[in-house]
Amino acid sequence: MDICPKCGLPQHACVCEEIAKQEQKINIGLVKRKYGKYSTVVSGFGNDVNIKDIAKELKSELACGGTVKNNAIELQGDHKKAVTPILIRLGFSEDSITQ
C-alpha cells in the first residue's frame, strides 16, 4: 500500500490536492491579442495542483483551444464568465476566484 508523503494517508484516501484547491487565489482575466482576438487567462495556481488536468477539463467544457504557459491557463476566446462555475465544480472555493 502506497502512503502519501505529505499527509501520511494511503494514496487512495489522500486529501492533499483538495486542501491545495481550497487555498488557491485564482485570477481570471481577459487579454486582447493580435488581430483583435481575445484570450482568457486563468492564473494563480500553486505547485500542489495539477494544472494540466484543469486545463484539459476547461478546454473540453468550453469547446475551445488553449495552453498552459508560465503556471497559467490560456484559453482561446472570451470565456471569462463561463470559467468560474467550472472551477467551482472542480473543487475550487468560490471566494478565492476573482475576475
ChimeraX attribute file (.defattr): number of C-alpha atoms within 10 A of each C-alpha:
attribute: neighborCount
match mode: 1-to-1
recipient: residues
	/A:1	5
	/A:2	9
	/A:3	13
	/A:4	14
	/A:5	11
	/A:6	9
	/A:7	12
	/A:8	13
	/A:9	14
	/A:10	13
	/A:11	14
	/A:12	10
	/A:13	11
	/A:14	16
	/A:15	15
	/A:16	17
	/A:17	12
	/A:18	14
	/A:19	14
	/A:20	16
	/A:21	22
	/A:22	14
	/A:23	13
	/A:24	19
	/A:25	17
	/A:26	23
	/A:27	16
	/A:28	20
	/A:29	16
	/A:30	17
	/A:31	15
	/A:32	12
	/A:33	11
	/A:34	7
	/A:35	6
	/A:36	8
	/A:37	11
	/A:38	16
	/A:39	20
	/A:40	21
	/A:41	24
	/A:42	24
	/A:43	21
	/A:44	16
	/A:45	19
	/A:46	16
	/A:47	9
	/A:48	13
	/A:49	16
	/A:50	12
	/A:51	17
	/A:52	14
	/A:53	10
	/A:54	16
	/A:55	20
	/A:56	15
	/A:57	15
	/A:58	22
	/A:59	19
	/A:60	11
	/A:61	12
	/A:62	15
	/A:63	11
	/A:64	12
	/A:65	14
	/A:66	18
	/A:67	14
	/A:68	17
	/A:69	10
	/A:70	7
	/A:71	14
	/A:72	20
	/A:73	24
	/A:74	23
	/A:75	25
	/A:76	19
	/A:77	19
	/A:78	17
	/A:79	19
	/A:80	16
	/A:81	11
	/A:82	12
	/A:83	20
	/A:84	21
	/A:85	11
	/A:86	16
	/A:87	18
	/A:88	15
	/A:89	10
	/A:90	14
	/A:91	14
	/A:92	22
	/A:93	17
	/A:94	15
	/A:95	11
	/A:96	15
	/A:97	19
	/A:98	12
	/A:99	12
